[in-house]
Amino acid sequence: MNTVITRQIASEKDSLFSNLEHLFCDINIHEYQNAMYRAQQSVIAFLENSRQPFSGVSPEELRKQFESVDLNAPPVSYEALFEEVNNLYTKHAIAFHHPKYVAHLNCPVVIPAVAAEAMISSVNSSLDTWDQSAGGTLMEQKLIEWTCREIGFGDSSDGIFTSGGSQSNLMGMLLARDHFSLTFLNHNIKKDGLPEEAHRFRIFVSEAAHFSIQKSASILGLGEQAIVKIRTDRSFRMNSILLEDAVKREIENGNIPIAVVATAGTTDFGNIDPLINISGIAKKYSLWFHVDAAYGCALLLTKKYRHLINGIEDADSVTVDYHKAFFQPVSSSGFMVKDKNYFRLITHYADYLNPKDHDEDEIPNQVNKSIQTTRRFDALKLWFTLRIIGKEGLGNYIDRIIRVSAEAAEVLEQDPHFELLNHSDISALVFRYSADPFKTFDLNRINTYIKSQLYKQGDALTAGTKVNGQFYLKFTILNPLTTIEDIKSILIIIKKYGNEYIAIN
Ligand SMILES: *Cc1c(COP(=O)(O)O)cnc(C)c1O
């Protein structure tokens, strides 16, 4: 709306003007500044006060404080609001930037990306169409092109920013399904729904693959039964000989292999499936080759370890998760394809949005490639990051993380209190406290106790996982600030709880 007119209306109708407070527009710049300043102060307090990764608050304790909150009560001041939010949230938020947070695949974020985030939500472009984003679309395309080049894809590649690795994997399986059906069964799933043969479609993954692949198969109407899990070897990588055996067996049984998913960096172990071997098998049996590099995309950034994901350039589609390993705030993720024509399988035209007669080279509409419509300009964060820190700067962070993880593996192996299950290609270590020479105690119980004590005290956070039915602790080291000294002091805390369990039981 024209500002002069707004002001006239405002002076004529005071009550209307008071209702226009708070809207993001030029008459409210002062409020914008004040609110942003207070948000910043509140975040600074969060940084200054996170002496440990977690306060240790329990759900019951925190839930009690929510009972008195009435969301229909009269509006409060910013001051009161920030105090409330501090008590209900910030004070107890998990601090991913703390060096002793080594639990899940959460990275600390980089400051340029945080600055971009403030711009993203204020300007609020929507990246579905050119006519809602303009330069935003071109920036996103440039970053997609950059990512595709880093993967090793050629000129015909393309991609899209997504909400996360799970959505990227869903898109990979969607394209795999529809491409197979169209190419080999001459059946258009987009138009005609699933073909009769769909219940015999099979997708091959390792047993250490992310659960979102299985979930995708359900969502896509293939059912979890479509997933064939291939055993991993001793280093938790897909065994490619067993993969080929399984493909042959499924064919013999009358089923229809359509895709294989290699994980480049498994969530639990950070290990990379043998991409080149798997790609060979995919070619031989005409399978869609998807690489889930949600975690392993970190290696795109480093000269030293890039070779570990060689073969990724042969994929038909790749999942990258910038919010896992590129130090980006949630959400920021990507889905890349070797051939941009694959996206035609899912393009829908809407007359109001991206009419079919738009020349795609002239008017770029990213919605043609996405399963979302309205979509955040998350790409701007990565733009800021590459411009301020650069690929090499980010790569140095990754090098440090990998180095500290290797040192941590050594420390764990040399300490008789612990049993280490894996060596990681990236930075995830699965281990357990096992200092019970007479085997009097159930190690599952001890380690479950340790994990729950860590969350009760909050002085260090690790994750937990199950391998072959046994409970293990897990370090995911994604913070370049975490040193081997931090790891050693976390292990001292773990030993303390382990010994405590033995003493009280
Ligand atoms: C985390 C993860 C995903 C899911 O990504 P989200 O961004 O959490 O949706 C997929 N694959 C792997 C290997 C992951 O580690």
The ligand as a Gaussian input file, in Angstrom:
#p B3LYP/6-31G(d) Opt

LIG

0 1
 C       19.313000     -36.697000       9.240000
 C       19.289000     -37.599000       8.112000
 C       18.208000     -37.588000       7.218000
 C       16.975000     -36.759000       7.461000
 O       17.238000     -35.399000       7.336000
 P       16.278000     -34.307000       8.023000
 O       16.904000     -33.031000       7.602000
 O       16.343000     -34.554000       9.502000
 O       14.912000     -34.510000       7.483000
 C       18.280000     -38.420000       6.121000
 N       19.347000     -39.217000       5.913000
 C       20.394000     -39.262000       6.754000
 C       21.542000     -40.182000       6.463000
 C       20.393000     -38.456000       7.891000
 O       21.428000     -38.514000       8.741000

